[in-house]
Amino acid sequence: MRPNMVEHANLKLHAALIGVGKARRSLRLAQSHDGRESIVRQLARIETVLGGALADLSSDLHHDDQDGGRAMERRALLKLTGAIAATAFTPLDAVERIAGALEHPGRVDGRLLDAYDKVTTTYAEAFYSLPPAQIAAPVRAQVDRLVALSAHPATPALRARLEAMISDAAAFAGMVAYDLDQPGAARASLALAEDAAQQAGDDTLRALAVAMQARVQALIAPGDRRAGTLLDQALVKLPDHASPQARRWVAVQYATDCATTGDELGYQAAIETARAAAEPEPLTTGFFSDNGWYRIGAEPHWLDQNRANGLVALQHRSAEPLLLEIIDDTTDPRMRANASNSLATFYAARGEVEDACHAALRTVDLATAHGIASAIHKTRTTRQHLIGHDRNPAVRDLDAALAAA
């Protein structure tokens, strides 16, 4: 990309970032004094700021084409477009510091990394209020910005911190891609997460990245032993000083794998390991924080659902009431969708066709409403248990819903 275009695009990005920051400050003031109507007006201002910046960059793309610009230049500008869109979630002080660094790149310092850390944390919080498709581009843009930052000079300590932040963000991007049923993108992000964790010397993040790779493998190839091999590697890499969140997450993935292979004793031992780590230490920043995407690992229903998944694989009748309780009690759409699909799998394996279809249809409804493509993928796998019942009206209704999803 030509240097003058980089400077021009970065200046527009800077203007958009500051504009959004000012709009967000006004929004906070409106929320304090004028109530809902003013908040709506301020939200419209944010949209106007972002829309104008995006229109400017689109115009740049058009003129660049006329000047004989290459596809690489278009992709670079489109990444900047994604970065602008991402700022709608970003805290004001972090926006201003990052915008300044984009305009005047230089040596990495601790305050700049603090600003990026705030961004990753707010993105993680947004994960629970937005469909995966809406959070994917901002998170990916954050990963790209962090990777670009790694080319700048930094002390060894700051370099290690930056690599850990890249691993953290890339792991989150991988799990968003998992939710979107994009295994190729998930694998690429998780490979980056593993490599960055190794560069940072962070064995916990490295173990988590490998365990997440196992989860992706289990989605695309249920029963494939590659997932179990990856989990064995994760257990070896996980250090004794790993956080309770990390120990619980890896143990639960291992329990699910044991249940899938019929190893009930291994499943029970892994679940007990997860339970023993049930009181997490408070974390406040990053994607693995209690306020971020990983906080679900600290909720009782999260462990219950994963325990139930194992019981389904082992065909224990106790899975049914546990899954029904989760569906009734949780408000998290991802958890409800996954619990519904597990219940459908349980019924299908027992030959209870109508009950299986009812639970599967609920999964499709939730997954469609909230953009959870991975749950649709799992439901299609569950449908394979109903082969031979194609003429059943309930199965036909499920087929129609899956075709429309």
Buried (B, 14 or more C-beta within 10 A) or exposed (E): BEEEBBEBBBEBBBBBBBBBBBBBEBBEEBEEEEEEEBBEEBBEBBEEBBEBBBEBBEEBBEEBEEEEBEEEBBEBBBBBBBBBBBBBBBBBEBBBBBBBBBBEEEEBBEEBBBBBBBBBBBBBBBBBEBBBBBBBBBBBBBBBBBBEBBEBEBEEEBBBBBBBBBBBBBBBBBBBBBBBBBBEBBBBBBBBBBBBBBBBEBBBBBBBBBBBBBBBBBBBEEEEEEBBBBBBBBBEBBEEEBBBBBBBBBBBBBBBBBBBBEBBEBBBBBBEBBEEBEEBEEBEBBBBBBBBBBBBBBEEBBBBBBBBBBBBBBEBEEBBEBBBBBBEEBEBBBBBBBBBBBBBBBBBBBEBBEBBBBBBBBBBBBBBEBBBBBBBBBBBBBBEBBEEBEEBEBBEBBBEBBEEB
